[in-house]
Amino acid sequence: MPHSSYLPERMGSADISPRGRFEAGSYQSFELIYTAGYFGIDDTGSIKIVHRFASDMGRPQFDDPAAPNYVTAEASNGAVLHLEYDMKRNIRPWDKTLYIKVVRGFLREGDTITVRFGDPRGGCPGMRLQTFCEHTFEFRVLVDAIATYNYVELPVQPEIAIVPGPPAHYRAILPTERETGETFRLCLKGEDRWGNPSDRCDETFTLRASRPVEGLPAQVTFTPGEFSVIVENLSVEAPGDLHVELVDGHGEVRARSNPLRISESMSLKPYWGDLHGQSEETIGTNSARDFHVFARDRAFLDAVAHQGNDFQITTPFWRHLNDLSREFNEDGRFVVFPGYEWSGNTGLGGDRNVLYRHEDRPIHRSSHALVDDLSDIDTDANSAEGLFHALEGEDCVVFAHIGGRYADIRVAHDIRLERSVEVHSAWGTFEWLIHDAFEQGYRVGIVSNSDGHKGRPGASHPGATKFGAYGGLTCMLAPSFDREGLLESLRRRHHYGTTGCRMVLDTRVAFDNPATLFDDDPLLGDTDSREVSSAMMGDICRSADAEVTFSIDLHASSPVERVEIRNGLDVLETVRPFAEQDLGRRIRVVWEGSEYRGRGRETVWDGRAVLQGNGFERLAPINRYNLDKRFEQTAPGAVEWQALTTGGFGGFDAWLEDSGSGTLEIETALVKARLDIAEIGREDIVFDAGGISRRIRVFRLPDDNPHRTMTVERRIALRDDRDNALYICVTQEDGHLAWSSPVYVFR
């Protein structure tokens, strides 16, 4: 990193106690002692103790000795110190900075500064450690000994290990579709309360399948020290849907798998990937090797792509990434794409993701902002338009991404390369990006990935910082389980995206008269085509029909709350699996949306709800990933919460003591509302709050909703003046969403 390299061995040393292994998200107290080197520290000089951007360790505070995260600093010689904390006061990725300045006096060689993180002397319970695991969590110390504000990193840095806690819940993962007689595996793991795979599981479970499964054992045992149990060589001999439950010794179901559909035969099979994540060599956590191991062995993905910010990828690291993708890629088991995140400024097009079919292809950086070696600066592509030009002729695909920067596909888009847009990541949910594509007349598919920074591709829990959502997954419907097959899926838009759940999802258009299906977008020029009677998600078709039949077949991993049938920008119908007469005493309150498109999109929804003339029998939060945020019933008819959204949604379910009496008052900074309980029905009552789809919605649900499967068929009139982009958005009761890529039909 571009700090001063002047005599680091003469700038002192730092040590931390205690050392060792500490549970993620736990409260701990540490004493870091900096010992001044030969130069000491001059009057107005300083040290910085910095942590990675991705870290969600508790924010240091200096005012309340009895509160969490209290930090103090003392000089051994009585020099007066000034402490500040800033989220971005150092060079990325070591942004988060505790700044300690000598404001009166100075330090000589051997003098010390003692920094107490979570200083317990005044009653502080400790620092809340980051919520995700890291082999080498550093308290990185930088020294400005000569008071020039030009810092030198110490040659040896204090570090600890952050490890998982005990299991709080279990996960069971199956593929989502296989043929009769074809072997598959069941992957099982425990996760701690912050979503880290736990190696502290020690329990035996019964396996209960919804239909006969060849090779399924009666029981499985989790052994301490192991992160998972994998049951191989399973098969089912007859078509139908399957799920498997993990049942403990008390008869309680501790996990239910996602659904697996068994079909007689399939031309395309589903493969699940997280095509966007980072490691510590850029702005993430743990190494790039750890990244690939986690994706394969902890998240049980079929495919992954490391997508580091290009302006941090040095030439040696680019070679290393290509070596890793070559090493880990294994046809039929685990597909790895070499690639990178093109991270141009928003005004020049914003973030894009590049996935290559082959290794050793060039990296066209958006800039060399954090790459000192400028020998290849002539290969840079500073704008998205320049990137598309540089990639002409390359065997690759591109998709648009919303992160800190957002992709502006109105500024630049190349239909030859940019086949999809990413509507969800750990940064939030961004349906406005697919809306931008429709407005411009682009024909793109929908992907969802994580852009995870916490070392958990494919199982990217957001933790306790500004990442407001669980990371997404993309299901690719591919003719073969290799790079060629998956790239064909991406190029043909034969895929769907979710917010992290795995479901069976199929959408199709049936034509009354033969239609023309194009092998590629006809806007590119001449392309092969053929006559068809139906089309699947992602297809582009020309039809003379005035109407088509749009069919939906889904099996979700949780009960279905609603399905929106959409034609481009228009919601044609909202379909629910239950009727008005099925509604009960349960109401749902949802807050959602974002401030605007850029980095400051977070919307704070801290608030309270009060029932008058009724009471809450019980409450359950939705999408409450940050356990630091309060959600508490404060009275029989009152609940208070802290929450934020970054485009997605959160909220809670409330089971009322009486289904129809009383009033509900909701109070947040953005919305204040009063509703009669009797008026809350199946349809949303909406309170708009500006921004981008920023609002609170209230509606009623059945007390218990058993519906995980839906088959829907609708006749849809085609418009003449534009593409008919027919797709759906599925909302599960557990807070997860899924989007099918559109079928594009023009007349």
Secondary structure, DSSP 4 states (H G I P E B T S, - for coil): --SB-S-GGGS-EEEEES-SEEETT-EE-EEEEEE--TT-B-TT-EEEEEE-TT--PPPPBSS-TTSTTBEEEEETT--EEEEEEETTSSSTTS-EEEEEEEEES-B-TT-EEEEEET-GGGT---EE--SS-EEEEE-EEEEETTSSS--EE-SS--EEEEE--S-SEEEEE--SEEETT--EEEEEEEE-TTSPBPS---EEEEEEESS--BT--SEEEE-TT-S-EEEEEEB-SS-EEE-EEEE-TTS-EEEEPPPEEEES--SSEEEEEEEEE--TTTTSSS-HHHHHHHHHHTS--SEEEE--BGGG--HHHHHHHHHHHHHH-BTTTBEEE-EEEE---GGGT--EEEEESSSS-----S--TT----TTGGG---SHHHHHHHTTT-SEEEEE-BSSSB--TTT---TTTEEEEEEEETTEE-HHHHHHHHHHT---EEEE---BSSS-TTS---TTSS--SPPPEEEEEESSSSHHHHHHHHHHT-EEEESS---EEEEEEEEEEEEEEESS-GGGS---EEEEEEEETT-EEE---SEEEEEEEEE-SS-EEEEEEEETTEEEEEE-SS-GGG--SEEEEEEEEES-SSTT--EE--EEEEEES--EEEEEEES---TTS-EEEEETTEEEE--EESSSEEEEEEEESSSS-SEEEEEESS-EEEEEGGG--SSPEEEE-STEEEEEEEEEE-SS----EEEEEEEEEPPSSS-EEEEEEEEETTS-EEEEPPEEEE-
